[in-house]
């Protein structure tokens, strides 16, 4: 958030936090809360990545040059897995995909852009690592991502939530006409970020993008 806000070419906006919320103070307390909702192996794994804020949110876009934009709204893992929210729905999906979609717990979304895109966790008693799924309501796409929870968070730090970055970790061909804007946004974003943030290695992401074009 600080990195993007420091760029004169980028305009940022974030929604204020609800300071009245009572949240676990740290990983140990987060694990205790998670144990009431998920299996011990899942609680052990995910509590490592707990942060004591309801969410970390930033919406951004360029103010000159090639237009690029993005948004992330990462909910902490305790809030994600324990707070009730209406199940995601998409009538255009098949029965099995709708069942998976309804089981997801939203961990990342784009509330200011209102895109209808969201990333969800799907926990299982058989594995300590939850499945990561990405739903694009506009395109009626539900994709399982080749990412762990930890890697998802790490990748948000690098991509800054550039719209459509999740498709780089799905079996999706971004050369199709319906993904033209996604491909252009990612291409221009990574070009800008490669110069602005040399501390990050964008080569793997660019390779993933090129492989899908």
C-alpha positions, 0 to 999 in steps of 0.5 A, a space after each residue: 500500500 505504501 509502495 503504490 501510494 508513493 508513485 505520482 502516477 498512481 491514485 489510491 483509495 482505501 476504505 477505513 477500518 472498523 476499529 470497534 471490532 474485537 479481533 484476536 491479538 495474534 496467531 496463538 489466539 487466532 488458532 484458538 478461535 479457528 479450532 472451534 470451526 476447522 480441523 487442528 491441522 488447518 488451524 495450525 497452518 492458517 493461524 501462521 498468516 493471521 494479521 490483527 485487522 479485519 481487512 487490508 484494502 486498497 483500490 488503485 488506478 493510474 492517472 496518466 500514461 497507459 491506464 492500469 488498475 487493481 484492487 485487493 481486499 484481503 480479509 484476515 483468516 479468522 474473519 474469513 472462516 468464522 463470520 457468516 456471509 451469504 454464499 456466492 452464487 452464479 446460475 450460469 455455472 454447472 451443478 458441481 461448480 455451483 456447489 463448490 462456489 457455495 462452499 467458499 469463504 471469501 478471502 479477497 474481493 474487489 468491493 470498490 470496483 464492484 466487479 463481482 470477482 472474489 477469491 475464496 478458501 475451501 477447507 477440508 478435514 483431509 488436508 491442512 492446506 485449503 483449496 484456493 478458488 477464483 470466481 469471475 461473475 462477469 464471465 461466469 468462470 470458477 477456477 481453482 488456483 495453483 496457489 497455497 494460501 501463503 503464496 496467494 498473500 505473497 503474490 498480492 504483495 508483488 502484483 498489488 492486486 492488478 485486476 485479473 492477476 489470479 488468472 495467471 495461476 489458472 488454466 486459462 488462455 488469456 489470448 481469447 477476446 474476452 480476456 483482452 482487457 485483462 491481458 492488457 492491464 497485466 502487461 502494462 502493470 508489470 511493465 510499470 512495476 518492474 521499473 518502479 519496484 526493482 526489489 520484486 522479480 516480475 519475470 516469473 509473472 511475465 512468463 506466466 502471462 506470455 504462456 497464456 497469450 
